[in-house]
Amino acid sequence: MIKVAGTDITNWFDNKTKEPRTFINENGEVENYIPCGKYLHLDSKNDPLTIPWWKNQELFIGKLTKKSQFVRIINTLSDTEDKLEVPREETID
């Protein structure tokens, strides 16, 4: 998880069920889609005392934007420029 911290990993989960994506391996068995290796709570579906982190509402920190835009930030002292991708719903405030 540290490798992907701060990145969008929604492609690891099914859009409809919100559960980790699965696939059929070469032996015809269902396996979890784990592009960066196993992660916390992946095998705890049968443990009723454990809420997987992707279902825990307390860990949700925001929603993905429907449409993003780029903003140019120009430092006039050093004459450098950066581009930031920000959600359109955000305001300068």
C-alpha positions, 0 to 999 in steps of 0.5 A, a space after each residue: 500500500 505504501 507504493 500507491 499511497 496518494 494515488 487513485 486505486 479505484 480501478 482495483 475495485 468493481 464499480 457495482 459491488 465496491 468489492 475488490 475486482 476478481 478474475 479467472 486464472 489459467 486454472 479456472 479459479 477466481 482470484 483477487 486482482 492485486 496489481 501490487 501484492 496482497 493488502 490489508 483485509 483482502 482475505 478477511 471476508 469470512 471474519 465478521 469482526 473485521 470491517 475491510 478498510 474499503 467499506 469503513 466509512 470513517 476512512 473515506 476522505 473525499 470523493 473523486 471529481 467528475 471533471 478535473 482541470 489544470 491550474 498554472 502556478 507561476 512563481 514570479 521571483 524564481 520565474 518557475 512554473 508548475 501545473 496542478 490538476 485540481 477538481 472543478 468543484 474546488 474554489 480558490 477559497 
